[in-house]
Amino acid sequence: AVSLLLDSAAVALEADIPLEASKTYYKLASISSLGARFEEAKAWALKALDADKSEEYGPGIAADLRALAIISEKAGDLPLAEDYLRRSWLAWRGLNRPVDAEAARKDLEKITGREMEIP
């Protein structure tokens, strides 16, 4: 399955469709994270983030930041998880996606143990 996803990402990049590559990288990050391969998961999630940034695709960027937060939390790096979640929360708010923003805020409160005020 992983080799098919890698092939899919390569095809998407060759065809100059970075958003399709981003979706594939996101899936690879999820698979790696489920296997407790957190450095690998982080590398895939960062590739997804770079691809979404290249297209200025806000929802993808916000989702990638949340994925990086989850990976960082699982890896035990709570300060980094907090940073990624804060950025995801602000991105969702900037995109006027209140449901997603609220989910990120709640995750942030869970990690920090304190209530987050809207800046």
Disulfide bonds with the S-S distance in Angstrom:
none
